[in-house]
Amino acid sequence: MRAFALVQEIDEGETEVVAYGLELPTGVAATVGVVQGFGRWQSARNAARRLHSDLVWLT
């Protein structure tokens, strides 16, 4: 498993975390949103694309 965060730029040089997530060995990902609830995705990259966020690997 690999942990990741989805972040968005809010101002020049400032970012905020949109969600934290885990990518399973099969490639499927699950997220917990900071403001909204849970999400299940085909991949971490897919989650980032759908949530208009940048993917940051934490491990």
C-alpha distances in whole Angstrom, upper triangle without the diagonal:
4,7,10,14,16,20,23,26,29,31,32,29,28,25,23,20,20,16,13,10,6,6,5,6,9,9,10,9,11,13,15,18,21,24,23,21,18,16,15,14,14,12,11,15,16,16,17,20,21,21,23,20,19,15,14,11,11,9
4,7,10,13,16,20,23,26,28,28,26,25,21,20,17,17,14,11,8,6,5,7,8,11,10,11,9,11,12,14,17,19,22,21,20,17,16,15,14,14,11,10,12,15,14,15,18,19,19,20,18,16,12,11,7,7,6
4,7,10,13,17,20,23,25,26,23,21,18,17,13,14,11,8,6,5,6,9,11,14,12,12,9,10,10,11,14,15,19,18,17,15,14,14,14,15,12,9,12,15,13,13,17,18,17,18,15,14,10,9,6,5,6
4,7,10,13,16,19,22,22,20,18,15,14,10,11,9,6,5,6,8,11,14,15,13,13,10,10,9,11,12,13,17,17,16,14,13,14,13,14,11,8,10,13,11,10,14,15,14,15,12,10,7,6,4,5,7
4,6,10,13,15,18,19,17,15,11,10,7,8,6,4,6,9,11,14,17,18,16,15,11,11,9,10,10,10,14,14,15,13,13,14,14,16,13,9,11,13,10,9,13,14,12,13,9,8,6,5,6,7,10
4,7,10,13,16,17,16,14,10,9,6,5,5,6,8,11,12,16,19,20,16,15,12,12,9,10,9,10,12,13,14,13,12,14,13,15,12,9,10,11,8,6,10,11,8,9,6,6,5,6,9,10,14
4,7,9,12,14,12,10,6,5,4,5,7,9,11,15,16,20,22,23,20,19,16,15,12,13,11,10,12,14,16,16,15,17,16,18,16,12,12,14,11,8,11,12,9,9,5,5,7,7,11,12,16
4,6,9,11,10,9,5,6,7,7,10,12,15,18,19,23,26,26,23,22,19,18,15,15,13,12,13,15,17,18,17,19,18,20,18,15,14,15,13,10,11,12,9,7,5,6,9,11,14,16,19
4,6,7,7,6,4,6,9,10,13,16,18,21,23,26,29,29,26,25,22,22,19,19,16,15,16,18,20,21,21,23,22,24,21,18,17,18,16,13,14,15,12,10,8,9,12,13,16,18,21
4,7,8,6,5,7,10,11,15,17,20,24,25,29,32,32,29,28,25,24,20,20,17,15,15,17,21,22,22,25,24,26,24,21,20,21,19,16,17,17,14,12,11,12,15,16,20,20,24
4,6,5,7,9,13,14,18,20,23,27,28,32,34,35,32,31,28,27,24,23,20,18,19,21,24,26,26,28,27,29,27,24,23,24,22,19,20,21,18,15,14,14,18,18,22,22,26
4,6,8,12,15,17,20,22,25,28,29,33,35,36,32,32,29,29,26,25,23,21,22,24,27,28,28,30,29,31,28,25,23,25,23,20,21,22,20,17,15,15,18,18,21,22,26
4,7,10,13,16,19,20,23,26,27,31,33,34,30,30,27,27,24,24,22,20,21,24,26,27,27,29,28,30,27,23,22,24,22,19,20,22,19,17,15,13,16,15,19,19,23
4,7,10,13,16,18,21,24,25,29,32,33,29,29,26,25,22,21,19,17,18,21,23,24,25,27,26,28,26,22,21,23,21,18,19,21,18,16,13,13,15,15,18,18,22
4,7,9,12,14,17,20,22,26,28,29,26,25,22,21,18,18,15,13,15,17,20,21,21,23,22,25,22,18,18,20,17,14,16,18,14,13,10,10,12,12,15,15,19
4,6,9,11,15,18,20,24,27,28,25,24,20,19,15,14,12,10,11,14,16,18,18,21,21,23,21,17,18,19,16,14,16,17,13,12,10,10,12,12,15,15,19
4,6,8,11,15,17,20,23,25,22,20,17,15,12,11,9,7,10,12,14,14,15,17,18,20,18,14,15,17,13,12,15,15,11,12,9,10,10,10,13,12,16
4,7,10,14,16,20,23,23,20,18,15,13,10,9,6,6,7,9,11,12,12,15,15,18,16,13,14,14,11,10,12,12,8,10,8,9,10,11,14,14,18
4,7,10,13,16,20,20,17,16,12,10,6,5,4,5,8,8,9,9,9,12,13,16,14,11,13,13,10,9,13,12,9,11,9,11,10,11,12,12,15
4,7,10,14,17,18,16,14,10,8,6,5,6,8,11,11,11,10,10,12,13,15,13,10,13,14,11,11,14,14,12,14,12,12,10,10,10,10,12
4,7,10,13,14,12,11,7,5,4,6,8,11,14,13,12,9,9,9,10,12,10,8,11,12,9,10,14,14,13,15,13,13,10,10,9,10,11
4,6,10,11,10,9,6,6,7,9,12,14,17,16,14,12,11,10,10,12,9,8,12,13,11,12,16,16,15,18,15,15,12,11,10,10,10
4,7,8,6,6,4,7,9,12,15,17,20,19,17,14,12,10,9,9,7,6,10,11,10,12,15,16,16,18,16,15,12,12,10,11,11
4,5,5,6,6,8,11,14,17,20,23,21,19,15,14,11,11,10,9,9,13,14,13,16,18,18,19,21,20,19,15,16,13,14,13
4,5,8,9,12,15,18,21,24,27,25,23,19,17,14,13,12,10,12,14,15,16,18,20,21,22,24,22,21,17,17,15,16,14
4,6,9,12,15,19,21,25,27,25,22,19,16,13,12,9,9,11,14,14,15,17,19,19,21,23,22,21,18,19,17,18,17
4,6,10,13,17,19,22,24,22,21,17,14,11,9,7,5,8,10,10,12,14,15,16,18,19,18,18,14,16,14,16,15
4,7,10,14,16,20,22,19,17,14,11,8,6,5,5,7,10,10,10,13,14,14,16,18,17,17,15,16,15,17,17
4,7,10,13,16,18,16,14,11,8,6,5,6,5,5,9,9,8,11,13,13,13,16,15,15,12,14,13,14,15
4,7,10,13,15,13,11,7,6,5,6,9,8,8,11,11,9,11,14,13,13,16,15,16,13,14,14,14,16
4,6,10,12,10,8,6,5,6,8,11,10,9,12,11,8,10,13,12,11,14,13,14,12,13,13,13,15
4,7,9,8,6,5,6,9,11,15,14,12,15,15,11,13,16,14,12,15,14,15,14,15,15,15,17
4,5,5,5,6,8,11,13,16,16,13,15,15,11,12,15,13,10,13,12,14,14,15,16,16,19
4,6,8,9,11,15,16,20,19,16,18,18,14,14,17,16,12,15,13,15,15,15,17,16,19
4,7,10,12,16,17,21,20,18,20,19,15,15,18,16,12,15,14,17,17,18,20,20,23
4,7,9,13,15,19,19,17,19,17,14,15,17,14,11,14,14,17,17,19,20,21,23
4,7,10,13,17,17,16,18,17,13,15,17,15,13,16,16,18,18,19,20,20,23
4,7,10,14,14,13,16,15,11,14,16,14,13,16,16,18,17,18,19,19,21
4,7,10,11,11,13,11,8,11,13,11,10,14,14,16,15,17,17,18,20
4,7,9,9,12,10,8,12,13,11,12,16,15,17,15,17,17,18,20
4,5,7,9,7,6,10,11,9,11,14,14,15,13,16,16,18,19
4,7,8,6,8,11,11,11,13,15,16,16,14,17,16,19,19
4,5,5,6,9,10,11,12,14,14,13,11,13,13,15,16
4,5,5,6,9,10,11,12,11,10,7,10,9,12,13
4,5,5,6,9,10,10,9,9,7,10,11,14,15
4,5,5,6,9,10,10,11,10,13,14,17,18
4,5,5,6,8,8,10,9,12,13,15,17
4,6,5,6,5,6,6,9,11,14,17
4,6,5,6,8,9,13,15,18,20
4,6,8,10,11,15,17,20,22
4,5,9,10,13,16,18,21
4,7,10,13,16,19,22
4,6,9,13,15,18
4,6,10,13,16
4,7,10,12
4,6,9
4,6
4
